[in-house]
């Protein structure tokens, strides 16, 4: 159960975002329970209104964010990925592109969009 919460918090999320994601994956906590867990767990860091698990790797955060943004879509503009990045992560579109391409999981036909490698 805790691992499910930690998996969701690899990418910073607000209380509302986390609450919704946990319900989607079958963890039926009410919002107060989620908030209490976030406040009590010493591994979880709050930055402004977003929570995440401490010590996460920026590249892993970016790749997870790309995965979430693409979902089942065939292609996604890098600008949309950038718009979902929290303020505590400073990364440019070029850096996102580089991280995505180096992972081997994505390709970019024009440098402005990403799609999954088949």
N, C-alpha and C positions, 0 to 999 in steps of 0.2 A: 504494500500500500504506500509506504513512504517513498519507495523507489519510483512509483507512478508520479508522485508529486514532484520529486527531484527531476525526473525526465521532462516534465512540463516546464520546469523552471530553469532549464539550460538556457532558454531565451527569456529575458526579463518580461514579466507579465504583470498587469494590474490585478488587483483582487478580483474584479469582475471577470476579466479574461481567464484567470486561473479557475475561478468557480465554474464558468461555462465549460472549459476544457475538461475539468475533472468529471463533471456530469456527463459529458459526451463519451468519456471512456469508461463510464460505469461506476465511478466513485461518488456515491450519493450523499455527500456532505452538504449541510446547509451553509450559507455564506458566513455565518458566525463561526462555525467550526473551522472553515478554511482560514478565516482571519486569525483565529486563536492559534492554529497550527503555525501560520506564518510568523506570528509574534513570538512564539515559544521556541521554535527550532533555531538553534544557534548557527546552523549552516546556511541559513537563508539571510540574504542581505537585502535591505530596502534602500533604494535609490530613487528619490522623489516619490512618485506613486507606483513604481514598479518593483517587483520582487524577483530575485534570482538566487540560484545556488552559488555560493562563493567559490572562487577559484576556477571558474570556467574559462576555457580557452576561447579567445575571440574568433579564431577560425571556425571552431566547432559551433559557436553561436551563429555565425554568418551562414554556415552550411545548413544548420537546422532551420534558420529563418527562410532561406531559399526554398528548402523542402516544403515548409508550411505555406509559403506564398504560391509556389507552383501548384501544389496539391495535385489535382487531376488535369490541370490545364496543359495544353501542349507547349506553351511558350509564355514567358513573363518578362516585361521590361525591367531592367535593373533599377529604374527610377522607383518602381513600386516596391521593390525590396528595400531600397534606401528609405522610403517613407515609413517603413515599419520598424526601423532601427531606433532604439531608445537613445536618448541624449547622452547617456554615459559611454556610448561606443562611438568613437570618431573613426569613420571609414569613408573613403571616397568610392565613387562608382568604379573607377579603375581597380581599386583594391578588391572590391566585391567580385569583379570579373576575374581577376587573377586567382583569388581563392577558389572560385567556382571551377575554373578551368584546370587548376592544379589538382583538384580533388579527383578528376577523371569522371565525375558523375554528371557533368554538364558540358554543353558546348554552346558557342555563340556564333551565329551566322554573320552578325554585323557589329559586334562589340557593344550593342545597346540592349540586347535581349538575351535571355538564357532559356535553354531547353534541355531536358534530360537526355542523356546518351542512352540509346536503345541497347 
